[in-house]
Structure formats: C-alpha cells, structure tokens
Amino acid sequence: MGTLTELLGIQYPIFQGAMAHIARYPLVSAVSEAGGLGILAAGGLSSEDLREQIQKTKERTMKPFGVNLMLQMETVSEQVEVLIEEGVTIVTTGAGTPKPYVERLKQAGIKIFPVVPSVKIAKKMEQLGIDGVIAEGMESGGHIGETTTMALVPQVVQAVGIPVIAAGGIGDGRGMAAAFALGAQGIQMGTAFLTVSECPIHEHYQQAILQAEDTSTTVIQKSSGGAIRGLKNQLTASKDEEAFTLSALQRAADDGEIQKGIVMSGQIAGLLQRVQPTKEFLAEVYADAASVLQSIKID
C-alpha cells in the first residue's frame, strides 16, 4: 500500500471526493490532518473564493491536500494560476479533459489525477503523462458514468501502468479491501464523508444520508448528456431537468432543503448509520481493510 502514500506524502491511500458546495476547508483540512487526502471542490467558486478556501485549509493543516477542477467551468484557466500561486501540489479533474492544462500544472510540480468512467478515457489520460487515474463506478453520487466499480476498476488496472484509485460504492474497510483486491492502489470516498462531524452540510442533509437505505438513490438522465445520482425526493420525482443545477445542490447542502434540492448521494448511503470524527473514521476504515485482507482465505 506504500506506493501511492509515498508519492503524495499521505498516511492513508484514501482520497476524499470533491463534492461541490460541500468539500470546503472544514472537511478538507480535517481529512488531510487525519492522514487522508482532502480535496477542495473548485466547481462553483470564483478564483478569489478558491484562493480563500486554499488559504483557510492551509491555516488548519500543514499536510498535503488537493483541489478538484471542474473543467467545464469558464474560470478554469484562472483557477489553475491560483493553484500554482498558492503552492497546491495535487489536482484531480472532472467534466472534461485536462489536456490544455497538463503542461502548465506539470511545470509547477503538481500531480494530476483525472476522474475517469471508462478504460478508453483512462488510456487517453495516461498518454497525457498524468500521475494516476480515479476510476469511478456508477454507484457513486453526483455525476456518473455507465460502468460499475466492480467491472471498471480491474479493467482500468489492466489497461494502464499508472496508479489507479477506485471510487464508487466504497464506504468502509470492506470496500477498501475489495478495491485493493481488484488492483487499485487507493480509494476515493465521497458519500461516506457526508457523515463525519467536520462535514459542513446542513443537518437535514446529513440526516437524510443516515436514514437512507440501499434503494434510496435514483439516477437522473439529462437529455443534454450525462447522469446524476442522488436521493429520491420531490425534485427527482418531477423529472424537471432544468431544476438540476448547482443552486439546487446548494439549497440542499447549505439550507437543508432536502425535498426541493439535489441531495447528491451514492448507493453506499444505506451503510452509513452514525456520525463520527474524521480521524476516527479514517483510522477505522484503514484498520478494517487491513484486517479483511489478512483474514481472507480461499480453500
């Protein structure tokens, strides 16, 4: 398990998913300080707001943390310059190709980990010279692809020679152990971090996750392309595509409007039943994963 942790200077090979309007400095700094890799979500932030989030994170931890760039945002070029100026060392990307920014980021010594939904895209990312890929299955919350984690991860591992981080449907040590069994060198969790005590979401959102069951999520297919997974509510029942916006997510995360906002969540939500400090959660996940891997016997 040491390769990825040594590369990034972290204790646990565990990434915290960059959830828009949620992955802000209170959560990110707590994850990094506890030994994982906290990741700020740049989506929806102006360049100056992003700079403020980075600076506030650095005030709370001296350990490595990353920033996720939503490549469809018009301000990405400006955000890249902010990352370089602020000395961010790790970037994850989504919603597009990082190709226009790879050279600039690499020149600054920044390690790049795109989120990929397929083998084809993983291969393209490797050709760009990036440092690793986050293979994300459709079990995850938010924007998703079409392949499950169980099927996607081993195929990506087989296809590329760079580190693969597994994401989608992972919420405890058993899931982490399974990811390593599939060939991943690390994991990324998003939904699971909605239930840590440092997560800055409205209590109604957090309670909705804690009360969720295995069948509580649904997928909204957008005619403009792409799909989003979240908890079933009045908004998802309406099938009104125009309602699925960042502001709808903000209403749920900040205001606790869990019926008319987007409550993004992965299918693993039904596993999550208590709130605990990030440090305790990460240590528990890692210890349980190690225990599972050591105990598995095949007759």
Secondary structure, 3 states (H helix, E strand, C coil): CHHHHHHHCCCCCEEECCCCCCCCHHHHHHHHHCCCEEEEECCCCCHHHHHHHHHHHHHHCCCCEEEEEECCCCCHHHHHHHHHHHCCCEEEEECCCCHHHHHHHHHCCCEEEEEECCHHHHHHHHHCCCCCEEEECCCCCEEECCCCHHHHHHHHHHHCCCCEEEECCCCCHHHHHHHHHCCCCEEEECHHHHHECCCCCCHHHHHHHHCCCCCCEEEEECCCCCEEEEECCHHHHHCCHHHCCHHHHHHHHHHCCCCCCCCECCHHHHHCCCCECHHHHHHHHHHHHHHHHHHCCCC
